Structures are given as C-alpha cells and as structure tokens.
Amino acid sequence: MNEKQLHSLSPLGDSAILINFGNAIDETINKRVLALFELLKQSAIKGVRDIVPAYCSLVIHYDPLIKKVTNNITAFEFYSQQINHLLNSENQLTIKSSRSVKVPVCYSTKYALDITNIATERKIPVDEIIQLHCAGKYRVYMIGFLPGFAYMGEVDERIAMPRLSQPRLRIEAGSVGIADKQTGIYPVASPGGWQIIGKTPLSIFNKDAEDPIFFQPGDEVQFYSITEDEFENY
C-alpha cells in the first residue's frame, strides 16, 4: 500500500509531532495509520521515544534535545523530514492481518445498566439490542482513555446512543458500553459516561501479565451472548 496521499504534520509542544490523515472514523484511514505505525517502528528513527496511533492520526514523541543528527535544524523539522521521506518514498506500508477476537458478554439487566433505557429510547426490544450488538464485527481503532480501553466501531445506527449526560462515578471492570457509534469495554473500574449494555468475564487489562493489554489496534471483535450462570462460571 503506497502512501503518497495527503497528510499534515504539526508540532505538539516541543517534543512531539502529530501526523494527521483526516478527521473521521474510517477503516481505510485507520489502516494507513497502523501501517505507518509499523513502518516507523521498523525504521527506528534516532531519538524517537514513543509512537501512539489513534483513529486517523499518529503522534511521535521524541527527544527535543537531539542535536547530533539534525544538521542545525529544529527537532520538529528533522522529524518532519524523516516522516515525509517515509511517506513519499517507495516504501510499501504493510497492513498487518487482523486478529479475530470473540468476546463473551452477559447482557442481563444485572450488568446491563442502561439496556432498558436504550430499548425505550430506540423503541426496540432488549433482545433486538443484544442481537444487533452481537451481529456486528467491530474494528479496534485505537487504545486509550484507560490502560487497554479499546475504541471499537461502528455499532448499528439503531442502537447508537450518546454518552450519559451525567457520567457515573464508578463503572465496573468488564462493563461493555456504547457511546455514539462506538462500543468498548472498561478494562478497570473507573468513572465513565458510556451507556452500559452488558459485562464480559474476560480480563481486559492485567498489569501483572507479560502482555497486559488484551486488545490490539486493528483487531476484529465480535461479541456473543452468555447467561448469568455462564458468566459466573467462566
């Protein structure tokens, strides 16, 4: 996939650069972001401290005091040159194949704090909400907000819901929510404003594990319904 396409570069403070490919939840754009993410990791540009992909942009954090390789230009100019060289060269950005991930969810009202309200608001039965949520295949566009929180999309417009007007002070780890056309799972207990429609028994974030984060950007996720008994004995 050759990336001779429009992009913009802008500084973020004095130690980061933003590469922006658009402003939308779009699978094609996100694939470009993740492909560039992989190429930048492979390129190992001197002074790069971290690379953070998002929906349609990518941030490179770098050492602002790097001098030996910049040839008397600013760090921002140096990294802009490096990025543009990668994007405008004949490098082929390799898109990694998606992992398919199945996620069990209990949609019982015991865990689905907002599913009844959604049914009322959307004028559809709870069973149909569950069916629609399980029918979709959701791309993990980015990880953020909380450690391991995967922003996935897009949900069927019939169950798309805005965030709560008043966020809850505590949402349990494993809670599955909807915010606009996104769906996601709270990896740890935290405040939050997503509309909760169920809960998974999976551990989404484990700080003691070798790989603490369950999801990866680019994963393809499908939910399936389990009973309360199956949840408790998972």
N, C-alpha and C positions, 0 to 999 in steps of 0.2 A: 504494500500500500504506500504509494509515494505521496508525501505530504507537502507538495508545492501548492499550498492553499492558504487563504487569508488567515492571519493570526495577528494578535497585537501583543506587545511587550510593554510592561510598565513597572516601575520600581515600587516595592512595598517597604517603606522605611529605607534604611541604609544597608540592609543585609539580606534582602530577598527580592526576587523578581517574579512577576506574575505573567504567565503565558495564557492568553485568553483566546478561545476559538469560537465564542458565541455566547448566547445567553438563553439556554433552553435545556429542558430535559429531553435529550435526543440521543438515541443509541449510537448513531453513526459518529456524532461528535465525541461521545464518551469513549468510543473505541479508539479514536485518534488520540485522545488524552492519555489513555492507558498504554497505547503503543509508543508514544513519545516517552512516557514514564519508563518503560522497559529500555528504550534506546539510551536515555540519559543515564540509567543505572549502568548499562554496559559501557558507556563512554568514559565513565569515571573522571569527569572534569575536575581538575585540581581546585580545591577549596570549597567544593560543594558539601554542605553539612547534612542536608535533608531534602527530599523531594516529596511533595504532597499533592497527589491527584485529587480532583473534585469532579463535579458533573461535567463542566465544559471548560475547565481551566486547570492549571497546574502551577504550583508555587515551588520555586527553588530557593532554599535558604543557603546562603554562602558566607564565607569569611570576608567581612568588609575590609579587612586589613591586608588582604592578599596583594602583594606588590611585585614579587619576583617575576611573574609571568604576564603582567598586564601591559607592559610596554608604555608606561606613563599615561594610560587612560584610566578612567574610573572603573571600579569593580562592576558597576552596572553595565557600562559599555563593553567591558570584557566578556561578561556572561551573555549579553545580548548577541555579540558576535558569534560566540560558541553555539548558542541555540539556533541562530539563523543559519549558521553553516550546516548544522544537522538537518534542519527542516528543508533547506534549499539544495542540499547535495543529492546524490543518487541513492542515499540510504533508503532502504525499504523498512518501514516501520512494521514490525511483525506483531500481528494481533494474536495474543495467546488464546487458545481454545477455552471456552467457558467450562467451568465445573458445573455439573448439575447437582443441586443440593435439595434433598427432601426434608421438610421441616414439619414435625407433628405439632398440632395446635388443638387445645381444648377450648371450644367456643361456648362452653357452658356459661350461663349468666353469673356463676360463682366467680369466674375470671374475666368475663366479657362485660366490663363495667358500663360500656356505652352502647352495646349492640341493640338493646331495646329502644333507646332513643334514636339511633340511626334508622331502625326499622320504621319508627313513627315518622321521622323526618322525611325519609325517602319513600314512604308508603309501600314498602315491600316486606314480606315475611322474614323473620330471622333466619329461617332455613335457606332462603334465597341469598341472603347476605353471605352466609357460610359457603354456599355453593359457588357464588361469584368470586369470593376471595380465594377459594381453593382452585378455581378453574384457571386463574392467571399464572403465567410464568413471569417472574419478576427479575429484572436485572439489578445487581448491586452496582449502583452508580458510584458510590463513594462511602468511605468510613469516616465518621466524625461525630461531633456533639458530645458523645461519651466514648470511652475506650471500647471499640468493637461495635459501635452502633452503625448498622448498615442501612443506608438510604436506598430503598428499592422502589422500582416503578415499572409500569404505571398501573394503578388499580382501575378496574372498570368504573367508568364515569357514574354508573348507577349507585355506587357505594362510596364515591369520593366525598369526603367531608372536611370542612375547615377545622383547624385546631380549636380546642376549647377556648371560650372567651376568658375563662379563669383557670389557669393551669393547676393541676393537683400538686400538693406539697410532696407526695410520695407515690411513685408508681413502682410496683414490684418488678424485680428482675425477671425476664422471660415474657413480660407482657407484650402482646402484639397489638400495634396500633395503626391508625390511618390518619394522615394529615394531607389534605387536598388529594392529589393523585399519587401520593407516596404511601408505602407501607414500611414498617420497620419493627424491630424487636428491641426492647430496652435490655441492655446487657447487664446492667446493675440497677439496684434500686436508686431512684432519683426523682426529683421534681420533673414534671413534664406536662405538655398540653395536647399530646396526641390522643385521639379517640380510641379507647381500648376495646378490642373485639375478641380477645382470647389470650391464651397464655401457652407457651411451649415449655416442656420439661427439659429441653436442651440447655446446656451451659454455653452461653454465647461469648462470655469472657471469663477466662481463668488465669489470673495473674501468675499462678504457680506453674502453669503448663509451659512446655518448650515453645509452643506456638499459642500464645494466649488468646488470639482473636480467631473466632470461628469462621467468619466470612472473609472473602477477599473481593476487591473490586473486580467486576466482570463476571462474578458467579451468576448462574441462572437458578433461581429459587422457586420451588413450588411447595405450597402448604397442603397438608392433608389433615382431616378432622379425626380426633380421637376422643374417647369418652373420659369422664372424670376418673373412673377406675383405671383406665389405661394410663392416664396422666399420673396418678398416684403411684402406679407400679412400674413406671417407665424405667 
